[in-house]
Structure formats: C-alpha cells, structure tokens
Amino acid sequence: MYSGFRLGAMIVASFGFFTALAAAVSAEITVYQAPEAPKVQALKETPSLAPMVNAGQLPKVQDRLPQVPRVSVSGPKLSVGKHGGELRMLVTRDKDVRLLNVYGYARLVGYNEALEVEPDLLERLDVEDGRIFTLKLREGHRWSDGHPFTSEDFRYFWEDVANNEALNPAGPSQVLRVEGELPEVEFLDETTIRYTWSKPNPFLIPALAGARPLDLFVPAHYLKAFHPAHGVQAEIDKAVKAAGARNWAQLHNRIGNMYKATNPDLPTLQPWHNGVKPPSTRFVAERNPYYHRIDASGQQLPYADRFVLSVVGGALVPAKTSAGEADLQSRGLHFSDYTFLKAAEKRSGFDVRLWKTVRGSQLALYPNMNVNDPAWRKLNRDARFRRALSLAINRSEINQVIYYGLTLEGNNSVLPDSPLYKEEYRAAWADFDIKKANALLDEVGLTERNDSGIRLLPDGRPAEIIIETAGENTEEVDVLELISDSWKAVGVSLFTKPSQREVLRNRIFAGETMMAMWFGYENGIPTPYTSPEEFVPIHQQSYHWPKWGQYAETAGKAGEAVDMEKPERLMALYGDWLNAKSKEQKTAAWEEILEIHADEVYTIGLVAHVPQPVTVANSLRNVPEEGIYNWDPGAQFGIYRPERFWFDR
C-alpha cells in the first residue's frame, strides 16, 4: 500500500540470505563480499576528464579510484560501453532531483538484479549473530571533491549529528534501536566501523539497501565548518544569515541532506553530482570523477557524462516522452499510455518495454477498521462484510477491460516470485460470487433494503460506501466504476471521493474515511528474512488500521490499542519473527501471518503484475529488456545501475 515516495518509517526489503549470495556463512558469522570480478589489466582515463588531468587540475584515474574498485560491468547481458553523452529524464517537480540518489544507488550494501545483498561502497560486511555488524570501507575511496571517505564521516554523523539534540531532537533512527537499545558504535581504524547490539537487528541491512537509504555517514570535512563544535562561530553566523536560516542547526540540516541532492556544494558518492540549486526546471548532474566503480575493461563509471532531469507538468510527461525528449522514462507513465507510446516508437527513436511491477496488488481497497463512525467501524471489523465485498468484485472484468488481460488476478498478497507464495493466499475470497456475497451480507444482518435495492444499516442509513482516493490518475476512477457496477448487485452503493495525497492521508489517520483506495503491499516478493511489518498493525501508514499503527509508533501516546483477537495474534507473530533464530522459524511466522490475512481480507486486492511502461532510446545500451519495477526493494532503475547505461552513437 506504500507509494513510491512514501518517506515514513516503513522499511520493506528482501534479504538475499537464502539465495546464492557471494557470502560465506558459518554457524555465527555471515560475510558479505562482492562476487569475484574479472581481472582488469589497466585503468583507462575518461575522455571528458582528460583535459583536467593533463592540466593538473585532477589526479589520474588510478589515483582517483579506491585500491579495490568495484567492477560493475560483467556478465552475458551487459556490454562494455563507451563514455559520453547525457542521460535525459523527465520529472514532474523540482524535489524529484533526489532521484539522482535513488537511481544512482550507491549504497554501503545494495541489491543486485536478483535481489541479493552485495557490498557496494563497502568492500566487506561481517555480521555476527545478526547483532554485530563490522563495516570495512574501501581503502583510498574519495568523495566527489577528492577528500578521503573514512570512518571519520561515520563518527561525525553518529556523535555530532545523530546524537546532537539541536540537529536531531528525536535522536538516531528507529532502525538503530533494538527494543529501545541503541548500538555501541566503534571506529576501529580509518576504514573499519562496528555497530553492536545485545540482540539481533534484522532491519539494518534492508535499510542500508533501501531506495531511500538509512544514513550512517555524511561528508564530515564539508559539514564541520557549519557546526559550532568544529567551525568558527563568526563564520557560521555569517552563513546562517546569508542563507536566511533560523539558526546553525537548520542550516546544517538543510545543506547536509544527501538524499535530497539540493546542495550543489555537498560532496557525494553517487555516480553523478547535481550542480543546480532548486528551484529550477532543469537539473544537470555531472559525473563524479572519484566514483568507485569501473567496468571490466578498466573504464571508470559512469558511462554518461551527465544525468539531466527536466521538470515538466505531470500531464505532459507522456506527450514529451513520445516526442523523444527523454532517453529513459518511467515515472509519469502509466499502462494506459502504452498504445500511445508504441505509436511513436519509430518516429521518435525509442523502444517501449513493459517491466513487471511487484506490489501485492496494483490497487487495493482499505476498509478503515478505526473509522470514527461506529456503524461503519463495526461493519469494517466484521470479516464477513470484508469477504462479501471482495467476492462481489469481478477481477476478470477489471483485468480484461483496464489491463487487456495482462495482469495476475487475486487478492492483496505475496506474488509467485516470492518463496513464501501459496496460491491459496491470493485466491482466498477472490472469486466473483454474487450469491455467496449476498448470503454473507444477509448473515451480517444487512437484510433490509430501500426502494432502490440498497441495503440499510442497522441505524437506517443506506449502505453507501465512500471510497476516498488521491485522485492522481484515471486508472482509479475506471477501476472503481467497474467495482461500483458489481457492488450494486449485492445492494451496496459506491461513491468516489478524490482529494490530494496529503489530505487523504490526514483524513485516514484521523478516522474520517470509511474506506480508501491505495496501492497494494509495496513488496509482493518477500523472503523469510524480509520484515512482515506491512502485514502487522504497527504503522500509521497502514490505511486499514491507522490508529493501531499510531499507537505502536508512539508507544501508546496516541492512537488506539489493538482490541481484536486476530490483529493481536499478528502482533505476537511479528514478535516471533523478530526473535526467530532460524530461517524455518521466520518462515513459520510468515506463513501464519499470510494465512490470517488471506482469510480475514483486511485489504481487498484486485490485480497484480500490471506492466509498467519504460521507454528507452534506441541508442541506449545495457537497459534490461525485462525488469522488476519497484520502489523497495529495487529503487526502480537503481538495481540495474544506470551508471552502466551507455549510448551507442
């Protein structure tokens, strides 16, 4: 149910422990190392950087790379490319400049195309008992301005930022707290850092590998000048005034946010470095001359000299894409644009590819079990009512009419690509069965109807369900219109209420919505090691039980305590998963969680695997023909490493 840029506490990612990782596993220690790379005979200078090297303005390539660079381009599906060109993409708001850090996907550890965890910025990661994490940096690795990337960047972040009350009143991230316990952090030498908890922390690695990663470091050499503990106060005061900030802390947070990519002066470890300060309608990111990855022939990546993001209105993205104004495009494109884009392929010189989405459901209905209205709260909490609504949806019709029969029908659950998948999870209460749906609604007690055939609530009101949406695309409207037709057959009226995304969320959190339409579960391909938190009432962002989630997030200071048997069982199973010592124990917890969800139908899914159009310029190489398009895990294009995309011109 989590959209691409939901930036809350949700952490969903697939641990690749059980797959063929490049990891040596003993009884106690898991060692993450990159797969053995092909031998590189000699490093080659990047043509666009050669003039600066020859002029003495930039070190030679061998002096810019770590002692052990990451060899990135190898394998039968990837070709060694050529440097040059600019990779153009369209975005709909200037804040989307942060996509440079999403798609750049330089992470301490990250996922590869098989969703296996591999070191990236790290040369190696040792994990002992799931609670001791020893990070080994690459010797000689440098920030984009040439300054060494060392354990000092971690120490400064931990001691001077994360635990500084002025900069971070809430303290370090919840990901770094295991039952409230913060880690012991040791800075063993210039390239070795260790985090130790008394109990396992199963969330750290997925957070580090996320589309929006957990920060454990910042460029200390740059930010120290703006921190009273290290900088000159007079100079800090001068910078605060020039920036129009309230104080040094606000300035430090503003200029030091690596994810947002809004400060051209902030050094980066990503393949491209944004050089344009917002607001702007065009962001140009230049290659990072100290990027740590190379290809198998010894060329430093990225291949493209620049990554350019042009800001346009959302409605214009399909039209401008069809006109050939983007070399690589997905955001702002929907399946409904497919035929329009296909018609422009030859004229504008691009290829339209359909990648597989892996949400539990493309769209889902979320009956709010914490709704303020007592009559609707009682109905939404009744599994028979939720099952009836699910049975009264013709998913085959939605699949054929909206998606040309290309999707996977079923409820909001895990997908066949997941090792946890069982057909019965998706099939439960997902048949189109009007007779059974009517019988269930009669059993609930909704036996009286008005003159229009609409069932009446116990208080005499008609059963009119208002489904609220973010109103961001016509797909929602089209799907709800089909659902409305079939629900009438069971005596239920459906009304759609679109609003803005933030307004919708606030109404859900406040208990003002009886039902909402949103995306299905973000990660439909979990493994036993993936956190099942999307399926447990611990997050306010869970639109079917927001007040229970708020209660969990605030330790009982807000929201409502869980007061139903099955959701309480889900909480207990989540505890079992957290404390599980083996894959078998984690699998057992997951399976019972999925069984409960399938039978209780807390969310009503529709179809999954809706194809995502991806347009690729005909000259652009190394972009997969088929791929998984997902925020977490995947970072959309991130796991396919756009630094490896190159122009064959």
N, C-alpha and C positions, 0 to 999 in steps of 0.2 A: 504493500500500500504506500510505499515511500517513493516520491518522485525524484527525478534526477538531482535537483539541488536542494533537497531537504537537508538542512545543516544541523540537525539536532543531535541527540545523544545516541542515535541508532548506529550500531556497528554490525553490519552483516557482511561476512566474507567466508570464503571456502578455504579452510586449511587443507593443504595438499599432503598431509602426513601419510595418508594411506596409499598415495599414488607413487609413481616411480620418480620420486624426488631425487635430486643429487644430494642425498643426505645419508650419512652413516649413522645407524641407530643402534644403540646399546640398551642395556636394561635401564639406564638412568639418563643418558645424555643423547640429545639429538643435535647433530652437527649439520648446519646448512652451509653448503658451498655451491658455487656455480658449477654447472656441468663442465667437464674438461673441454677446453676450447682448442680449435685448430692452431697450429704453430704459425706465428706471424713473423715473416722473415725480416721485414724492415718497415718502419713507420714512414708515412708519406705526408708531406705538407699539404694543407688545404689551400687551393689556389687563391681564394679570396683573402686569405690571411697572409699569403706570401709577401706582399709588399710591406706590410708592417714588420714581418720577421726580418726582411732584408734591410729595413731602415733601423733595426734595433729597437723598435717600439714594442715588440712582442717576442718572447722566447721561442726557440724552435719547438716543433711538435713534441720531440722526445722529452723536453724539459717542461712541457705543459701537462703531460699526462701522468697519472699515478704510476708507481713502479709496476703494479699489476693492473693494467686497464681491463675493463670488461669487454670481451669480444662478443659482439652483438649479432652480426650478420653471418649466419651459417645455417646449413640445412638445405634440403631439396626444394623448399618452397620459397626461398629467399635468394635474391641475386645480389652480387656485389655491384654497387651502383657508382654514380658519378656525382661529384659535388656541383652545386649551383642551383639557381632559381629561387623563387619564393612560393611557399605553400599558402594559397589563399583560401579563406573560410569566411562564411557569413555568420554573424551573431546578431541578437536582437536587442541587446542592451550593453552599455559600456562595462558593467560589472562582469560580463562574461569574459573579460580579459583573463580572469582566473583559469579559463580553460587551458591556457598555456601550461599551467602547473598540473592540470588534470591529464591532459593528453601527453605532456612531456613525460610524466610518470617516472621521474627519477625518485626512487624511494630507498630507504635503508634496506628493506626487503620488499619484493613485489611479486605479483603473479606473472607466470608466463602464459602462453596461449592455451595450455592445458589446465590452467588454474592451479598450478603447482607453485609453491613458495620458493623463491630463489633470492639470494643476496644480490644487491644491486650497488648502492653506494657503499654498503658493507662488503668487505672481502669474505667475511665469515661470521656466522652467528652460532654460538653454542647455547643450547637450552638444557639445563639440568633439572630434572624432576618437574618440569613445567613451571618452575618458580625462580630459577636463577638464569638470567639472560646476559651473556657476555658478548658484547659487540666489538668486532675488530674492523677498524677503518682501513682504507687503502693507503699505504704509505705514499706520500707525495701528492695526494689528492688536493685540488685547489678550488676555491670559489671562482666565480666568473671574472673577478677583478685580479685574480692571481694570488690572493692571500691563502695560506695553508688552511685546509679544513681539518681540524683536530678535535681532541677531546675537550679543549677549552670552549668550543662552541656549545658543547653539551653542558659543561659546568656552568657557564654563564647563564644558559637558559634555565637550568634547574635552580641555581642559587639566587640569581639576580632577577629572573623574570617569573618563572612558575611559582616560586615561593615568596615573591615580593607582593605584599598586600596592596600597595598602590597600583601596581600593574595588573594584578590578578587577584581581586578580593576573594574569589571563590576558591583559590588555591589550585593545585595541579588537577589535571583532568581526572574524571571518574574512572577512566580506563586504567589509571595508575593507582587505583585504590582497590585492594582486595579485602572485602569486608571492612572497609574503612581504613585499612592499613596502607600507608604509603611505602614505597620501596626504600631500601638502603641503596644509595647511589654512590658508586666508587669510580674514580677517574684514575685508572691504574697506570697509564702512561699516555703519551701523546695520541695513540691510536687505539686505546682499549678502554671501554666503559662497561661497567657491570651494574645491573639492576637486580636486586634480591628481595623477594617476599618470603614470608614464612609458609605461605600456601600458594598453589599454582595460580597463575594469571592466564586464563585461556583467551583473553581479549587483546593482548598486546600485539601479537603478530598480525591479526586481521586489521587492527587499527593502523599499524605502520604501513600496511599494503593497500590501504583504502584509497578511493578516488580523492577524498579529502583526507590526507594522512594526519595522524597524530604527530604533532611537533615535539621532538626531543632536543632540538638544537636550533640555533639561529646564528647568523654571521656576527659573532661577538666583536670582532675587530671594528666593524662598522657601527654597531649599536652602542658600544661602550661610551662613545663621545656624547651620547644623549642621556646617559644615566648618571645621576648625582654621585653614585659610589665610585665612578671611574672618570667621568668627564669634568670639564671646567665649568663651574656653575654659571659664570657670566656668559659663556658661550651657549650653554643650554638655555638660559633665559632669553638670549637673543634669538635662538632658533624657535623657541616656543612662540615668541611674539611674531616672528616672520611668518610662521605657519598658521597663525590665528587659533592656536590650541589653548585650552584652558590651563593646562599645566604640563610638566615634563612627561607625566605618565601617559596622558592622552596622545602626546606627540610620539612617544616611544612606541605605543601600540599601533598608531596609525602608520608610521614609516617602517615598522618591523614586521608587518604581516606578510609572510612569504606566500601564503596561499592566494591572497587577493591579487598579487602582482601589479599593484598600483603605484609603487615607488620605483622609478627608473634607476635610482641611486642604490637600491638594495641589491647586494650581490646574490647570485642564485647558483644552484647546482643543476638546474634544468637544462635541457639542450638549447633552448632559446631564452633570451633575456629581453623583456619588454623595455622599450626605450621611450614610450609615450605616456605621459601622465594624463589620467582622465580628468574631466570629461573630454571625449574625442569620438569621432566617427570612424577613425582608422588607427589601429594599433599595429605597430611594426616591431617585431621581436627579432633581434639579430642573433646569430649563432654564438653560443658560449665557447670561447676559444680554449677553455680548460675542461670541457666536457669529458667525462671519464670513460666513454665507450668508443670502441673502434670496430671496424669491420675485419673480415678475415684476410683482407689484402693489406692491412695496415693503415687504412684511411680513417682519420678521426671523424666521428659523427658529431652533429647530424649532417646528412647529405644536403638538405636545403639550406641555403644561406639565411633565409628569413622565413618567419611564420607571420602572416598578415591576417588580422581579424578586422573585417569591415562591419560596422554597425548599421543595420537596416531595420525597418519595421517588420514585425513578425509576419504579416500578411504578404510581404514582398519576397520572402525567402524562396518559395517555390519558383516564382517568376524569374528572379535574378539567377537562381541556380540553373534554370532551363536555358537562360541566355548565356551560360558559360562563365559566369562571374565568380565561380568557386571551383577550386581544384579538388576539394574534398568536402563533402557536406552531408550532414545527417540531422543535426539539430534544426528544428523549424520545418522538417519534412515529415509527413505522415503517410501512412499506407494509401490514403485516399489520393495522394499526389502521384502515385506510381505511374498510371497511364499517361498523365500529362507529361511527366518527366521522360518516359520512354519515347514519346513522340518527338522529343527534342534531342535525343541522343546523337544522331548523325549530324544534325545541323550545328550543334554546339560542341561536339567533340568530347563527350564523356560517356561513361558506362553506368547504368543504374543496376546496383546489386541489392539483393534482399538478404539482410542479415537476420538472424533469429534472436528474438527477444526472449528473456528467460525469467520474467516475472511470473509469480504463481498464477496470475490472471491479468490480461491486458487491462481490464477494468473490473471492478468488483463493487458490490453494494455492501454498505456497512450499517446494519441496524444498530443504533446507539442504545446500548443497554444501560447507559447512565443518563438518558434523556430526562429532563425535568418533569415533563408531563407524566403523571402517574399512570394513566391508562395505557399510553404508548410504552412506558417503561415496562409495565407488566407483560404486554404483548411481545416486545422485542426480547424479553428474557425467556420467553417460552419457546423451547426448541421446536415444538410442533408448528408454531407460527413461522419460524425461520425456514423450516423444511418445506412447508407449504408454498411459501414464496419462491423458493428455489425450484420446486417441482413445476411451478406454473410459468417457468421461463423456457421458451423454445430456443435453446442454444444452437440447434442446427440451422434454424432460420437466420439467427444473427450471423452465424458463420458464413452462410451462403450469400445473404443479401449485402452484408457490410464488408466481408473479407474474402469473397469469391471462393469460399470453401477451403482456404489455405491454412486454417488455424486448428488448434487442438481444443476440442470442446471438453468442458468439465468444470468442476468447482475450483476454488482458490486453494491450491495445494502445491506440493512439490511436483517437478516435471520428470519425464522419463530419463533425462540426463543425470539425475541425482541417484546416488547409490541407495538412498532412503525411499525411493519411489515404489509405490504399490498402486496398481490400477484402481483398487477399491477406494483409495483416498480421494481421487479425483471424481470417481463415478458416484460416490455416495450422495443420494438425494439430488442427483443432477439429471435424471431422466425428465422428459417432458410428459407429465402425467397429470392432466387436469382432474381426473376422477379422484385420484389419491389426494391431490392438493385440496380439493373441496371437502373431502372427508376429514382431513386434518383440521381445517378451519372450523368445520362443524364441531369437531371434538374439543377445540379450544373454547367453544361457546359462542362463536360469532354466527349464530343461526338466523338471526333476524335480518331482513333486508328492506331497503327503501323502495320506492316506486321505480327507481332506475336499476334495481337489481344489485345495488351496492350494499355490502354487509354493514351492519351497525355495531358500534362498540357498545359495551355494557352501559355507558352513560348516554347512549342515543346518538352520538355523533357518527357520521358515515366514516367508513374505513378508507379515508383519503390519505395516502402516504405522500408526503412532500419529500422528494429526493433532491438534496442540495448538491451542486457541483461547483467547480471552479470556473466553469464557463469558458475554458481555454480553447476548445475545438468543437467542431460539429459532430465528431465521432460520438461523443457522449450523448448528444441530443438524438442522433439517429438510433443508437442502441436503446436508449430509454423509450423511444417511441414504439419500438418493437415489443419491449417488455410491457409497456402500458396496454397494448392490444391484448396480450395473453393474460395479463392480470385481471382484465375486465371479466374474463371467462370464469374467474373464481370469486367475483364480487368485490374486487379491490381496485380503487382508483389510484392512479399515479399522476402526480404533478411535479414538474421540474422547476427548480429554483436556482438559476445560475447566479454566481457572485464572484468576487475576486478571491484569489487563493488565500490571502491572509484573513480576509473577512470570514471565509468559510471555516478556516481552522479555529479562529476565535469562537465562532458560534458552536462548533463541535465541542471544544474544550469547556465551554460554559453550559453544556447540556441543552442547548436551544434547538438542535437538529434532531429529528426523529430518525433520519436515515441520510447517508451521504453516498455519493459515487466517487471513487478514487481508484488509483492503480491497485492492482493486487500485490501480494507479498513481493518485495523487491528481489529477494534471492530465491528463485524457484529451483535452484540446483545445489542445495546444501549437502555437506558431508556430515558424518557423525561428529566431527570436530567443530563444525560451524555452530555458533551460538543460536539456540532456538528462541531468542528473545522476541522475535517478531510474532511468535505464537503464544506469548505469555503476557498477562496484564501488568507490565512493569514500565510502560512508556506512555506518556500522554499522547504521543503521536499515533497511537493505535486508536483509530476512529470508531471502533466498535465498543471500546471500554476506556475512554479518555480519562475519566475521573479516577478509575482504579490505577491507571498508569501514573497519573499525577500524584496520587497518594504514595506510590512506591518511589517516585523520583524525589519527592520532598520529605521522605522518611516520616510520613503521616502528618505533615504540617498543612497540607492542602489536599483537596480531592476527597475520595471516599474509599474506605477499606473494602476489599473484595468480600462479598457476602453471598456467594453462590458456591455450591459444592464442587462442580466441575472446574471452574476457574481456580478455586483453591487447590485442587489437585494439580492443575497446570503449574501453579507456583511451586508446589512440592517437587514436581518432576524437574522443574528448572533447577532447583537446588540439587537434585540428584545428578543432573548433568554437570553442574559446576564442580561437584565433588567426586565425579567419576574418575577412576584411576586407569581405566582401560577403554579401548575402542568399543568393546562389547557392552560395557556399562553405559557409555554415551549413546550407543545405538538403541539400547533398550529404552532409555528415557525419551529419545526422539520418537521412537515408534509409538509409544503410548500417547505422547503429545499429538502426533498426527492422527491417531485413531480417534481421540476425543474431538479434535477439530472436524474430522470428516463426519462424524455422527451428529455433532452439535450444530454445525453450519453457522459458526459465529460470523463469518463473512460469506457472501454469496458471490462466487466467481462465475465467469461466463465462458470465455475462451482464452487460450494462451498461444504462445508462439506466433503472435501477429508479426509479420515481416516488417522490418524497419528499412526503408529505402536509404541507401548510401550511394551518392554519386561520386564517381572517381574519374578525373581527367584521363583521357586516353593515353597520355604520355607519362602518367604517374605509375611507378612500379612498386612492388612489394606490399601493396594493399591486398589483403585476403579476398578471394572471390566469395567465400562464405565465412561468416564470423558470428560471434555472440555479441549482441549489443546490449550492454547493461551498465548501470552505474557502479554498483558494488555487489559482487566483485567484477572487475573489468575496466572501470574508468572509461567506458565507451570505446574510444580508439586506443586508450592508454596501453592495454596489454599487448597490442600489436606494434607498439613502438614507432610512432610517426617519425622519429629521427632516422629510421631505416627507409622511409619512403623517398624515392628519387625520381627525377624527371629524365626520361629518355628522349632527348631532343638533339 
